[in-house]
Amino acid sequence: MNLKSIFFLLAGNIALLQAQTSDTCRIVLDSVIQTENHQSFLKTKKAIGIAMPAAMITYGIISVESDVLKELDYSTRNELIEDNSMWYNGLDNYVQFSPAMLAFGLKLGGMESKHQLPDMFILYALSNVLETSVVFTTKELTGRKRPDGSNYHSFPSGHTAIAFVAAEFLHQEYGDKSAWISAGGYGMATLIGLSRIYNNKHWVSDVVAGAGVGILSTKIIYWIYPSIKKSFSKEDRKHQSFICPTYSNGSLGVTFSCVF
């Protein structure tokens, strides 16, 4: 199986699985309601959501030490070199944000999304914070050399992780509206992964793991966001405390206030 076949298969599987998540969960919900309570369904839904990105991350981690999986990395790179297909393009530096920009564009254009615009900004920002923390920490811990030998920050692919954060963000907000929207977002993210390999910046396993990190980071933030939002709600708290930075007469400070 050549490189294009591998990645078109990967792109198709990711887009199909993610685009159908909502429909699948609704089918599962109908069955669960008849046999178990709603809490059991939520656990099942989370398990389904975790399975694929967790498998992708696991594959990437194992590939760092596994000679068998490394062979796919090396053979893919060698195939590109032999076919004179190694070229540089700037696609990965720009398109990585496309799915998120599409999500915000649809919202501003009047399409109903799962959350209001301020919440969308917070969700997207928190997802990127989590993803970036995981990626940079892992890069430092693994110290994997890039295919082009430029440095030892190859695993996992940060560009790919950012792209799949954006794709999962788009899916979370609009996946219930149209499977094509989700498929489009994951298609764009997959192009970023392909670009990183074609540019000789990452191994195949770097890209697969990066995609998993991006998807899972966003899912985690969406799962915990209701609790985060609730903790800052006046209606659900007896009091609120705030710590705010201040600036006065050239001096920085911190103000603490508590509202009962």
PAMARPA-14541 format. One line per field, with one value per residue (C-alpha): residue in one letter; x, y, z. Coordinates in steps of 0.5 Angstrom, whole numbers. Example, Ala and Ser with C-alpha at 12.3 -4.5 7.8 and 13.67 -1.06 7.14 Angstrom:
resn	a|s .
x	25|27 .
y	-9|-2 .
z	16|14 .
//
This chain:
resn	m|n|l|k|s|i|f|f|l|l|a|g|n|i|a|l|l|q|a|q|t|s|d|t|c|r|i|v|l|d|s|v|i|q|t|e|n|h|q|s|f|l|k|t|k|k|a|i|g|i|a|m|p|a|a|m|i|t|y|g|i|i|s|v|e|s|d|v|l|k|e|l|d|y|s|t|r|n|e|l|i|e|d|n|s|m|w|y|n|g|l|d|n|y|v|q|f|s|p|a|m|l|a|f|g|l|k|l|g|g|m|e|s|k|h|q|l|p|d|m|f|i|l|y|a|l|s|n|v|l|e|t|s|v|v|f|t|t|k|e|l|t|g|r|k|r|p|d|g|s|n|y|h|s|f|p|s|g|h|t|a|i|a|f|v|a|a|e|f|l|h|q|e|y|g|d|k|s|a|w|i|s|a|g|g|y|g|m|a|t|l|i|g|l|s|r|i|y|n|n|k|h|w|v|s|d|v|v|a|g|a|g|v|g|i|l|s|t|k|i|i|y|w|i|y|p|s|i|k|k|s|f|s|k|e|d|r|k|h|q|s|f|i|c|p|t|y|s|n|g|s|l|g|v|t|f|s|c|v|f .
x	0|3|3|-3|-7|-5|-7|-13|-15|-13|-17|-23|-24|-23|-28|-33|-32|-32|-38|-42|-41|-47|-52|-48|-49|-57|-58|-54|-58|-65|-62|-59|-65|-69|-64|-60|-61|-58|-52|-50|-51|-46|-41|-42|-41|-35|-32|-33|-30|-24|-23|-20|-16|-13|-11|-8|-4|-2|0|5|8|9|13|18|21|18|23|17|13|19|19|13|16|23|19|15|20|25|19|18|25|26|20|23|16|20|18|17|10|7|1|2|3|-4|-9|-8|-13|-18|-23|-24|-24|-30|-33|-33|-35|-41|-43|-42|-46|-52|-52|-54|-48|-48|-45|-46|-40|-36|-36|-34|-28|-26|-27|-23|-17|-18|-17|-11|-8|-9|-6|0|2|1|5|11|12|12|17|22|21|22|27|26|30|26|27|31|35|34|32|30|23|19|14|8|7|5|2|-2|-5|-7|-11|-14|-16|-19|-23|-26|-28|-32|-35|-37|-40|-44|-43|-50|-52|-49|-44|-41|-38|-35|-32|-29|-26|-22|-21|-17|-13|-11|-8|-4|-1|0|4|8|11|12|16|20|19|15|15|8|7|9|3|-2|0|-1|-8|-10|-8|-11|-18|-17|-15|-22|-26|-24|-25|-32|-33|-31|-33|-40|-37|-32|-37|-42|-36|-36|-44|-47|-53|-49|-44|-45|-40|-35|-28|-24|-16|-15|-8|-8|-4|-3|3|7|7|4|-1|-6|-13|-17|-25|-30|-37|-42 .
y	0|7|13|16|10|10|17|17|11|15|21|17|14|20|24|18|16|23|26|20|20|24|20|13|16|18|11|8|13|10|3|5|9|2|-2|3|10|16|16|10|13|18|14|10|16|18|11|11|18|16|10|12|18|14|8|14|16|9|7|13|12|5|7|11|4|-1|-3|-6|1|5|1|4|11|10|6|12|17|13|12|20|21|15|18|25|27|31|39|44|48|53|49|47|54|57|51|48|54|53|49|53|59|56|54|62|64|60|62|70|68|66|58|56|52|48|54|62|65|67|60|58|62|60|52|53|57|52|46|49|50|43|41|45|43|36|36|41|36|30|33|34|28|23|28|24|27|30|26|32|32|39|38|33|35|31|27|28|33|40|43|36|37|44|42|37|41|46|40|37|44|45|38|39|45|43|36|35|40|36|31|34|40|35|31|38|40|33|33|40|37|31|35|38|32|30|36|35|29|31|37|32|35|29|21|18|16|23|25|20|21|29|28|24|29|34|30|28|35|38|32|33|40|40|34|39|45|45|44|50|54|52|54|61|62|66|62|56|59|62|67|68|70|74|75|81|84|92|97|104|109|105|99|92|89|84|85|80|81|76|77|74 .
z	0|-2|2|-2|0|7|8|4|8|14|12|10|17|21|17|17|24|27|22|25|32|33|29|33|40|38|36|42|46|44|46|53|55|54|58|63|65|62|66|63|56|58|60|54|49|53|52|44|44|47|43|37|39|45|39|35|41|43|36|36|43|41|35|38|41|36|30|27|27|25|19|16|18|14|8|7|8|3|-2|-2|-4|-9|-13|-12|-8|-3|-4|1|1|6|7|14|17|15|13|20|23|17|21|27|22|19|25|27|20|20|27|25|18|23|23|30|34|40|44|44|41|47|50|43|44|51|49|43|47|53|48|45|51|53|47|47|54|52|45|48|54|50|45|51|54|48|44|37|31|25|19|16|22|24|31|36|37|32|36|36|30|33|27|26|33|32|26|29|35|30|26|33|35|28|29|36|34|28|27|29|23|18|17|11|16|20|14|11|17|18|11|12|18|15|9|14|17|10|9|15|12|5|8|11|18|21|21|20|27|29|25|27|35|34|31|37|41|38|38|45|48|45|47|54|54|52|57|63|61|64|70|69|67|73|78|76|76|81|81|83|88|95|94|88|89|84|83|78|76|77|74|77|77|73|78|78|83|85|87|91|92|94|93|98 .
//
